[in-house]
């Protein structure tokens, strides 16, 4: 073991109590695998998603849920689940706020990009 430490090799104890070299040490079994390089993946450009379509779809689904639940209002009242109706309405209302927010954000990003294209040397 002293020789292993002098050579810079590490070891660890197995379950049976025997010592063996660590797989990632220079003389270990995994040494050849460490030298194999994985294929290089070119860097990916992030998706240009503004969120408007996602929020709009979610809002439409909340509105549909509200009108579907509206038909079952009496059954919901009997079972004490009228909160489902109001949850769908709240989801639709928050979706409208989110739609306006994402629409304004998308428009602001487009304005900045147009400005940068028209004035390439300026920092916005």
matplotlib code that plots the C-alpha trace (Angstrom):
import matplotlib.pyplot as plt

x = [0.0, 2.9, 4.1, 0.6, 0.7, 4.2, 3.0, 0.0, -2.5, -5.6, -7.2, -10.4, -11.7, -14.2, -17.1, -14.9, -12.3, -9.7, -8.0, -8.0, -7.1, -9.8, -11.3, -10.3, -6.7, -3.9, -3.5, -7.1, -9.6, -11.3, -8.2, -8.6, -12.2, -11.2, -9.1, -11.9, -13.5, -17.2, -18.4, -18.5, -22.0, -22.1, -23.6, -27.3, -29.0, -31.9, -35.4, -36.9, -40.2, -42.1, -44.8, -47.8, -49.1, -48.7, -50.5, -53.3, -53.8, -53.9, -56.4, -58.7, -58.6, -59.6, -62.5, -63.7, -63.5, -65.6, -68.4, -68.4, -68.6, -71.3, -73.6, -73.0, -73.4, -76.3, -74.3, -71.3, -73.4, -74.9, -71.4, -69.9, -67.6, -68.7, -65.2, -64.3, -66.4, -64.7, -61.2, -61.8, -63.0, -59.9, -57.6, -59.2, -58.8, -55.2, -54.6, -55.9, -53.4, -50.7, -51.6, -51.3, -48.0, -46.4, -47.8, -46.2, -43.0, -42.9, -43.5, -40.8, -38.2, -39.2, -38.6, -35.2, -34.2, -35.4, -33.4, -30.3, -30.6, -31.1, -28.2, -25.6, -23.0, -25.3, -26.0, -29.7]
y = [0.0, 2.3, 1.8, 2.6, 5.9, 6.7, 6.1, 8.4, 5.5, 5.4, 2.3, 1.5, -1.4, -3.8, -5.4, -8.5, -6.3, -6.5, -3.5, -2.8, 0.2, 2.7, 2.4, 5.9, 5.6, 5.5, 1.7, 0.9, -0.9, 2.3, 4.1, 3.1, 4.3, 7.7, 8.3, 7.6, 10.8, 11.2, 12.7, 16.4, 17.9, 21.3, 24.0, 24.4, 27.7, 28.1, 28.1, 31.5, 31.0, 34.0, 32.1, 33.9, 30.8, 28.6, 31.0, 31.5, 27.7, 27.4, 30.3, 28.7, 25.4, 27.2, 28.9, 25.6, 24.0, 26.8, 26.4, 22.7, 22.9, 25.5, 22.8, 20.7, 23.5, 21.7, 18.5, 20.4, 22.2, 18.9, 17.4, 20.6, 21.2, 24.5, 25.7, 23.8, 26.3, 29.3, 27.7, 27.5, 31.1, 32.2, 30.3, 32.0, 35.4, 34.8, 33.5, 36.7, 38.7, 36.3, 36.6, 40.4, 40.2, 37.8, 39.7, 43.0, 41.1, 39.7, 43.1, 44.7, 42.1, 42.7, 46.4, 45.9, 43.5, 46.0, 48.8, 46.6, 45.8, 49.5, 50.7, 47.8, 49.8, 51.1, 49.1, 49.1]
z = [0.0, 0.7, -2.9, -4.2, -2.3, -3.5, -7.1, -6.5, -6.8, -4.6, -3.2, -1.4, 0.7, -0.8, 1.1, 1.8, 3.4, 0.6, -0.7, -4.4, -6.6, -7.2, -10.7, -11.6, -10.4, -13.0, -12.7, -12.0, -14.3, -15.3, -16.4, -20.0, -20.0, -18.6, -21.7, -24.1, -25.1, -25.6, -28.8, -28.7, -29.1, -30.6, -28.4, -28.9, -29.2, -26.7, -28.1, -28.7, -26.8, -25.6, -23.7, -25.3, -27.0, -23.9, -21.7, -24.2, -24.5, -20.7, -20.4, -23.1, -21.2, -18.0, -19.8, -21.3, -17.8, -16.3, -18.9, -18.6, -14.8, -15.1, -16.6, -13.5, -11.0, -9.1, -8.8, -7.6, -5.0, -3.7, -3.2, -1.8, -4.7, -6.0, -5.4, -8.6, -10.6, -8.9, -9.3, -13.1, -13.2, -11.2, -13.5, -16.5, -14.9, -14.0, -17.5, -19.0, -16.8, -17.8, -21.4, -21.2, -19.4, -21.9, -24.9, -23.5, -22.8, -26.4, -27.9, -25.7, -26.7, -30.4, -30.0, -28.5, -31.3, -33.9, -32.3, -32.1, -35.8, -36.7, -34.4, -34.3, -32.3, -29.6, -26.4, -25.4]

ax = plt.figure().add_subplot(projection="3d")
ax.plot(x, y, z, "-o")
ax.set_aspect("equal")
plt.show()
